[in-house]
Amino acid sequence: MEIQTLEELRAADNLSLAFNPYGLGGRMRPEDAAEFQQQQIADCDLAEGVAAGTRDSFERLRTVFAYGVLCYDVYTVVGDQALLIYEQALRDRFMEWSAGTVTFRLPPAPDVSYTVTSYDDVKKRADRMARQRAKLVVADQAIEFNGMLHGLRLWARTAGLLRGRRSRAVEDALAKLRNYVAHPSGHHIDTPVGAARTVRDLAELINQLWGQATPDGRLYPAPLRREIVVLSWNGSGRTRMEPASALTVAAPVEDQESDDEYQHVVVRAIPFIPGSRWNDAHWAEFDSRYETTRFPTEYLWGPGTREEARA
């Protein structure tokens, strides 16, 4: 091992500087790179009720992530550790859900409950019951449960803590990656982009386990709120969306002279949300006869002039 000086340890890693807001390219200044990378996970806050152990492990990830600007290998460490916290979060949530008691079913015998004070107790009991082919009782259902990651994922789904079909596929992928990290067969390197996404996915999963959806989330998004808006178009094919409140003021400056050429309809739709990943012009495809928009858009009134829409 080559011993480095403190000054060398403080120097930015050139490979880390190559990752900028526009992708790979010209290297950023160290101070800009430090701010940019921290911003990638700065909004990954956990819900208030998350277990202390899971919270502390997650916050340590966010702290260490910032040092990737000084050492590129930190991103791999963070990405790998995030996958391991995946199982920790499930274990912590299971203990809260069980409230100190787990129940197993082995027909034709009646269900039997056991007291557990730690997840080690749960794992030992699950091993014994698995040898007897007994199943864990979850919400009046009986499921296979060995206390390992697979059993925890099945439990979380059965208990209704995790949701969604697309997110199930991502959970499968995370589980496979976690197993690869826990039982490696070779060397691998992660990127700042990959590590940040793993941390963000982990934050969403943890929050969902504790009952909080993620606004604008990728895996477990919170419901999008529809608002009453006005869709307008003219003969040349130009379109625009305005909130209903915009009808109380003059038309946009660039359209004031030709506003008479526009037709207007009033609908209930997903509005433009600054910074949202859902911001696209799906509303421009609106057709009152068919479902053609990315999200449900409800026809309310029109078409007509701006004055008629205002009325």
C-alpha positions in Angstrom: 0.0 0.0 0.0 1.3 3.4 -0.9 1.1 5.9 2.0 -0.3 9.2 0.8 0.1 12.6 2.5 -2.9 14.5 3.9 -2.7 16.9 1.0 -2.9 14.0 -1.5 -5.8 12.5 0.4 -7.6 15.8 0.1 -7.1 16.1 -3.7 -10.1 15.4 -5.9 -10.2 12.2 -8.0 -10.0 13.1 -11.7 -12.3 10.3 -12.6 -15.0 11.6 -10.2 -14.7 15.1 -11.8 -15.6 13.7 -15.2 -19.2 13.1 -14.1 -21.1 16.4 -14.7 -24.8 17.4 -15.1 -24.6 16.8 -18.8 -23.0 13.3 -18.5 -19.4 12.3 -19.1 -17.2 15.0 -20.6 -15.1 17.9 -19.5 -14.0 17.7 -15.8 -15.7 19.9 -13.3 -14.0 22.0 -10.7 -13.6 20.1 -7.4 -15.8 22.4 -5.4 -18.5 22.3 -8.1 -18.3 18.5 -8.3 -18.6 18.2 -4.5 -21.8 20.2 -4.6 -23.2 18.5 -7.6 -22.7 15.0 -6.3 -24.2 15.8 -2.9 -27.3 17.3 -4.6 -28.0 13.9 -6.3 -29.1 12.4 -3.0 -29.8 15.5 -0.9 -33.6 15.1 -1.1 -33.6 11.4 -0.1 -35.0 12.0 3.3 -36.6 9.2 5.3 -40.0 9.2 6.9 -40.2 10.2 10.6 -41.2 6.7 11.8 -38.3 4.7 10.2 -36.5 2.5 12.7 -33.4 4.1 14.3 -31.0 1.4 13.1 -32.1 1.7 9.5 -32.1 5.5 9.6 -28.5 5.6 11.0 -27.2 3.2 8.4 -28.9 5.2 5.6 -27.6 8.5 6.8 -24.1 7.1 7.0 -24.4 6.3 3.3 -25.3 9.8 2.5 -22.4 11.1 4.5 -19.9 8.8 2.9 -21.2 9.4 -0.6 -19.9 13.0 -0.6 -16.3 11.7 -0.3 -16.6 10.0 -3.7 -15.2 13.3 -5.2 -11.9 12.5 -3.4 -11.9 8.8 -4.0 -13.8 7.2 -6.9 -14.0 3.8 -5.2 -16.3 5.3 -2.5 -19.2 5.1 -5.0 -18.8 1.4 -5.2 -18.6 1.1 -1.4 -21.8 3.2 -1.1 -23.7 1.2 -3.8 -22.8 -2.1 -2.2 -23.6 -1.0 1.3 -27.0 0.3 0.2 -27.9 -3.1 -1.1 -27.1 -4.6 2.2 -29.2 -2.1 4.1 -32.1 -3.3 1.9 -32.3 -6.4 4.1 -31.7 -4.5 7.3 -34.7 -2.3 6.6 -36.9 -5.3 6.0 -35.7 -6.9 9.2 -36.3 -3.7 11.3 -39.8 -3.3 9.8 -40.6 -7.0 10.4 -39.8 -6.5 14.1 -42.1 -3.5 14.3 -44.9 -5.4 12.4 -44.6 -8.5 14.6 -44.8 -6.5 17.9 -42.8 -9.3 19.6 -44.9 -12.2 18.4 -44.7 -14.4 15.3 -47.4 -17.0 14.4 -46.8 -20.2 12.4 -49.3 -22.6 10.9 -48.8 -26.4 10.5 -52.2 -28.0 9.6 -54.0 -29.8 11.0 -52.6 -28.4 14.3 -53.9 -24.9 15.4 -51.7 -21.8 14.8 -48.9 -21.4 17.3 -47.5 -18.0 18.4 -44.0 -17.5 19.7 -42.4 -14.5 21.5 -39.4 -12.9 19.8 -37.2 -10.1 21.2 -34.8 -9.7 18.3 -34.5 -10.7 14.7 -32.0 -13.4 15.7 -34.9 -15.0 17.6 -37.1 -14.7 14.4 -34.4 -16.3 12.3 -33.9 -19.2 14.7 -37.6 -19.8 15.0 -38.1 -19.6 11.2 -35.3 -22.2 10.7 -37.0 -24.6 13.1 -40.5 -24.1 11.6 -39.2 -24.4 8.1 -37.8 -27.9 8.9 -41.4 -28.8 10.0 -42.8 -27.2 6.8 -44.8 -24.7 8.9 -45.7 -21.4 7.4 -45.8 -17.8 8.8 -49.2 -16.4 9.3 -49.5 -12.9 7.6 -52.9 -11.2 7.4 -54.8 -14.5 7.6 -52.5 -16.0 4.9 -49.8 -18.6 5.4 -46.5 -18.0 3.5 -43.2 -19.8 3.2 -40.7 -17.9 5.5 -37.1 -18.8 6.2 -36.1 -15.5 7.7 -33.8 -14.7 4.8 -34.2 -11.9 2.2 -36.6 -13.9 0.0 -38.9 -14.6 2.9 -38.8 -11.0 4.0 -39.7 -9.8 0.6 -42.6 -12.2 0.4 -43.8 -11.1 3.9 -43.6 -7.4 2.9 -45.7 -8.0 -0.2 -48.3 -10.2 1.7 -48.6 -7.6 4.5 -49.3 -4.9 1.9 -46.2 -2.8 2.8 -44.8 -2.9 -0.7 -46.9 -2.3 -3.8 -46.8 -2.1 -7.6 -46.0 -4.5 -10.4 -43.1 -2.5 -11.9 -41.6 -2.0 -8.5 -41.7 -5.8 -7.9 -39.3 -6.2 -10.8 -37.0 -3.6 -9.4 -37.1 -5.4 -6.0 -36.1 -8.6 -7.7 -33.2 -6.9 -9.3 -32.1 -5.3 -6.0 -32.3 -8.7 -4.4 -30.0 -10.3 -7.0 -27.6 -7.4 -6.7 -27.6 -7.7 -3.0 -26.8 -11.5 -3.2 -24.0 -10.7 -5.6 -22.5 -8.2 -3.2 -23.0 -10.5 -0.2 -21.4 -13.4 -2.1 -19.1 -11.9 -4.7 -17.5 -13.9 -7.4 -15.3 -11.1 -8.8 -14.3 -7.5 -8.7 -16.7 -4.8 -9.8 -16.8 -1.0 -10.0 -19.9 1.3 -9.6 -20.3 4.8 -11.0 -21.6 7.9 -9.2 -24.8 7.6 -11.3 -25.3 4.0 -10.3 -24.6 4.5 -6.7 -26.9 7.6 -6.5 -29.7 5.6 -8.1 -29.3 2.7 -5.7 -29.4 5.1 -2.7 -32.5 6.8 -4.1 -34.2 3.5 -4.7 -33.3 2.4 -1.2 -34.8 5.6 0.3 -38.1 5.0 -1.6 -38.2 1.4 -0.5 -37.6 2.3 3.2 -40.2 5.0 3.1 -42.7 2.7 1.5 -42.1 0.1 4.1 -43.0 2.7 6.7 -46.1 3.8 4.9 -44.9 6.9 3.0 -45.0 7.1 -0.8 -42.4 9.3 -2.5 -43.6 12.4 -4.4 -42.4 12.1 -8.0 -40.9 8.7 -7.1 -39.5 6.1 -9.5 -40.6 3.0 -7.6 -43.4 4.0 -5.2 -44.6 7.4 -6.4 -47.2 9.4 -4.5 -50.5 10.0 -6.3 -50.3 12.8 -8.9 -52.9 15.6 -8.3 -55.0 16.7 -11.2 -56.1 20.3 -11.6 -58.5 22.2 -13.8 -56.6 23.6 -16.7 -57.2 25.2 -20.1 -55.9 23.6 -23.3 -55.6 25.9 -26.3 -54.7 25.3 -30.0 -54.7 27.3 -33.2 -54.9 26.4 -36.9 -51.1 26.2 -37.2 -50.9 23.5 -34.7 -49.5 25.5 -31.8 -50.7 24.3 -28.4 -50.5 25.5 -24.8 -51.7 24.6 -21.3 -52.7 27.2 -18.7 -54.1 26.9 -15.2 -57.8 27.9 -14.9 -56.7 31.0 -13.0 -54.9 32.3 -16.1 -58.3 33.0 -17.7 -58.7 36.0 -15.3 -55.8 37.7 -17.0 -54.9 38.6 -20.5 -53.6 35.9 -22.9 -49.8 35.3 -23.0 -48.1 38.3 -24.6 -46.9 36.4 -27.6 -50.5 35.3 -28.4 -52.4 38.5 -27.6 -52.8 39.6 -31.2 -53.9 36.2 -32.5 -55.8 34.8 -29.5 -59.0 34.9 -31.5 -57.5 32.1 -33.6 -57.3 29.8 -30.7 -59.9 27.3 -29.5 -60.0 26.4 -25.8 -61.2 23.5 -23.8 -61.4 23.1 -20.0 -60.1 19.8 -18.6 -59.0 18.2 -15.4 -55.4 17.1 -16.0 -51.9 16.7 -14.5 -50.4 20.2 -14.7 -46.8 21.1 -15.4 -44.8 20.6 -12.2 -41.4 22.2 -12.1 -38.7 19.7 -11.7 -41.0 16.7 -12.1 -40.0 13.6 -14.1 -43.6 13.5 -15.4 -43.2 16.8 -17.3 -43.9 16.1 -20.9 -46.5 17.4 -23.4 -48.8 14.3 -23.0 -51.7 16.7 -22.6 -51.2 18.0 -26.2 -52.5 14.6 -27.4 -55.9 15.0 -25.6 -58.9 13.7 -27.5 -62.3 13.8 -25.8 -63.3 10.5 -27.5 -60.3 8.4 -26.6 -57.7 7.8 -23.9 -54.7 9.3 -25.7 -52.8 11.1 -22.8 -50.2 9.6 -20.5 -52.4 10.2 -17.5 -56.3 10.4 -17.4 -57.5 13.7 -18.6 -61.2 14.5 -18.0 -63.1 16.7 -20.5 -65.1 19.4 -18.7 -66.1 22.1 -21.3 -65.5 23.4 -24.8 -64.3 24.1 -27.3 -64.9 27.9 -27.4 -63.3 31.3 -27.2 -61.2 32.5 -24.3 -64.1 34.8 -23.1 -66.5 31.8 -23.2 -64.1 29.7 -21.3 -63.7 32.4 -18.7 -67.5 32.6 -18.3 
